[in-house]
Amino acid sequence: MGVEIGKVAKGMSVLTADGAQLGVVADVWIGTDPAETERCDEEVCSRLEVHRGGFPRRTVLYIPSGVIDHVLVASVLLKVDEAAANTMGWTHRPTWLGAK
């Protein structure tokens, strides 16, 4: 488990490199994809589940741990700016997390 993802807690704000707030951490997923024959790394297998927006337009993002730059007391700073974050396809729930 990476040092940075180990510091993340539910309720923390998630900010992009240019200061935009993406949402709030709802869960931290650390694990290994059971379908993989090789051990996968944290970039592939660890995610921050981030809730963005409110009902009825809430979006759930699954942000790979590899894009975490720093973890502060109440927020997680990412290595990517808002424009890049919006093109990453992080709305797809990884299959290794199972159905919700």
DRENLO-673467 format. One line per 10 residues: for each residue x, y, z of C-alpha. Coordinates in nm, 2 decimals, decimal comma. Layout:
BEGIN
X/Y/Z | ...
This chain:
BEGIN
0,00/0,00/0,00 | 0,14/0,34/-0,10 | 0,21/0,59/0,17 | -0,01/0,86/0,02 | -0,33/0,64/-0,02 | -0,28/0,52/0,33 | -0,34/0,87/0,45 | -0,67/0,92/0,27 | -0,99/0,91/0,47 | -1,36/0,93/0,39
-1,49/1,29/0,38 | -1,17/1,45/0,24 | -1,20/1,69/-0,05 | -1,03/1,59/-0,37 | -0,86/1,88/-0,55 | -0,70/1,89/-0,90 | -0,35/2,04/-0,95 | -0,51/2,37/-1,06 | -0,72/2,39/-0,75 | -1,06/2,27/-0,87
-1,27/2,05/-0,63 | -1,36/1,72/-0,79 | -1,56/1,59/-0,50 | -1,54/1,42/-0,17 | -1,38/1,08/-0,09 | -1,66/0,83/-0,02 | -1,44/0,52/0,00 | -1,08/0,40/-0,04 | -1,03/0,08/-0,23 | -0,70/-0,11/-0,20
-0,67/-0,45/-0,35 | -0,58/-0,68/-0,63 | -0,79/-0,77/-0,93 | -0,89/-1,13/-0,88 | -0,91/-1,18/-1,26 | -0,54/-1,09/-1,31 | -0,29/-1,37/-1,32 | -0,01/-1,13/-1,22 | -0,01/-0,92/-0,91 | -0,12/-0,58/-1,02
0,02/-0,25/-0,88 | -0,16/0,02/-0,69 | -0,20/0,23/-1,01 | -0,43/-0,05/-1,14 | -0,58/-0,19/-0,82 | -0,62/0,10/-0,57 | -0,88/0,36/-0,61 | -1,04/0,66/-0,44 | -1,42/0,65/-0,48 | -1,51/1,01/-0,51
-1,87/1,15/-0,51 | -1,91/1,46/-0,72 | -2,22/1,68/-0,71 | -2,54/1,60/-0,54 | -2,87/1,43/-0,60 | -3,00/1,38/-0,87 | -2,68/1,46/-1,07 | -2,42/1,29/-0,85 | -2,13/1,13/-1,04 | -1,91/0,87/-0,89
-1,54/0,87/-0,99 | -1,29/0,59/-0,93 | -0,95/0,77/-0,92 | -0,64/0,56/-0,94 | -0,40/0,61/-0,65 | -0,12/0,68/-0,90 | -0,25/1,03/-0,96 | -0,24/1,13/-0,60 | 0,03/1,40/-0,55 | -0,01/1,49/-0,18
-0,25/1,42/0,10 | -0,31/1,71/0,34 | -0,51/1,71/0,67 | -0,85/1,75/0,50 | -0,78/1,71/0,13 | -0,62/1,50/-0,14 | -0,43/1,69/-0,42 | -0,40/1,52/-0,76 | -0,12/1,54/-1,01 | -0,36/1,63/-1,30
-0,55/1,95/-1,37 | -0,93/1,97/-1,40 | -0,93/1,95/-1,78 | -0,73/1,63/-1,78 | -0,94/1,48/-1,49 | -1,25/1,53/-1,69 | -1,12/1,32/-1,98 | -0,98/1,03/-1,78 | -1,28/0,80/-1,79 | -1,28/0,76/-1,41
-1,66/0,71/-1,40 | -1,62/0,34/-1,49 | -1,62/0,12/-1,18 | -1,33/-0,13/-1,20 | -1,45/-0,48/-1,23 | -1,23/-0,60/-0,94 | -1,46/-0,40/-0,71 | -1,76/-0,62/-0,79 | -2,11/-0,50/-0,84 | -2,26/-0,24/-0,62
